[in-house]
Amino acid sequence: MSHSPQHPVKPETSRRDFLKLSAAAAGVAAAGQLSIARSAHAAGSGTIKIGLVGCGGRGSGAAVNAMNAGKDVRLVAMADVFDDRLKGARERIKKEKPEQVDVPDDRCFVGFDAYQKVLASGIDAVLLAPASHFLPMHFKAAVDAGKHVFCEKPHALDVPGLKLAMAACEEAKRKGLSVVSGLCWRYDLGVREAMKRIRDGAIGEIVAIQETYITQPYVLRERQPGWSEMYYQVQNWYHFNWLSGDQTAQQLIHSIDKASWALGDKPPLRAWGLGGRQVCVEPKYGDQFDHHAVVFEYENGVRVFGFCRDIPGCYNETSDVIFGTKGRAYLPSRPQIEGETKWRYKGGPNKMYDNEHAELFESIRSGKPINNGDYMYTSTMLGILAQMVCYSGQEITWEKAMQSTLSYSLPRYGFDAQPPVKPGPDGMYPTAMPGMTR
């Protein structure tokens, strides 16, 4: 956590400045800014050509979700750093959507610069789902190229990357481009209805929120003979902080995003937390913690408690409980409210992954861009702050965190390049030590 930053940023960005930037990103583009959106796809006609960057399970799923949004959505280009992963994904997607996949070999791009080739392949929109480390640079490049964007979460792993992505979101608004975030619960119809009721006062004033995401370790890939250190870490990217941001950014972010939603997406004043690695200490678990607990303190006295654990053989739960002065709201699975107001979501099944793409592509067809920037970076910063406080063991204010210049970006990317963390003589990776790590 203490290596030198590659891209220092201005330290004076305050909580008030962050609120202004987030609010600005939420604005609807003015009529004079819609030229790119309309030229990219004439309303109600033609084909929307999409590219996919990152062909793992989430990327492959996003491609299918996108094509579920209409027969006019066609996958025409794909990119990944691994050739076998790209080819496997192309076959899987084509089996599911044979009439909507047109990705010949010459539009299959492999390597760390493959995303640039997808953006130059004549697409209208791009789906970004690479290892999380690369999202800010890919997102900026997509907006610079004038593409509509679906961007998986988290939208950055460090503050310099966050500011880069926030600026790109502002530029997308100016260009009239749609930007949809992979914080998928915002597109769950039941959770949307519950949030509306909460914001309308169904549980009174919110006093506390408990967010729980305790489950099993993410995908693990064992080192194979002949792999370079960089190749192994990118293969096993979920378990290296410079690539994934730990589970506060990969899992807990979904939960604290819902808490932020309920509280109007206003940043907290400060946070503190605890965590460590107790069971998952083998080299295959990289340099991450296996448990975290974090407390966010808000200006109005509300506290959000976030719990995350990834240890095999333990009790699992993913839940959201919002406590109010007149009742409680439970969000997962089948949202409900208890207390003075009793309510349970009775709508039919809905697929939030499909919903987010349905709204994205309808915005492209209609020439009425949507921009999720009002919340996507607040919630991403909550994940970054959670890692900061758990790793350091310190209480950190939002304003202090936003001054961070720590950057995980590398001067060069390639499988022959050196990753920022390496195993010691015993094969173990060094990890953060609360009370010692800055």
Protein Blocks (a to p, Z undefined) as FASTA:
>chain_A
ZZccfbdcdfkbcfklmmmmmmmmmpccdfklmmmmmmmocghiajdddddehjafklmm
mmmmmmmnockbccfbdcdfbfklmmmmmmmmmmmmmmlgccdfklccedjklmmmmmmn
opabdcddbdfklmmmmmmmmmmnopacdddddfbfbfklmmmmmmmmmmmmmnopacdd
fblklmgmklmmmmmmmmnopnopafbdcddddddddddddddehiafklmmmmmmmmgf
klnopaklmmmmmmmmmmmmmnoopacfbdcdddddfklmcfklojadfbdcdddddfko
pacdddddddehiacddddddddfkbccdfehjacdedjbccddfbdcddfklmmmmmmm
mmmmnopacdfklmmmmmmmmmmmmmmmmmnopacdfklmmmpcbdfbdfbdcfkbccfb
dcdfkopacdddehkaZZ
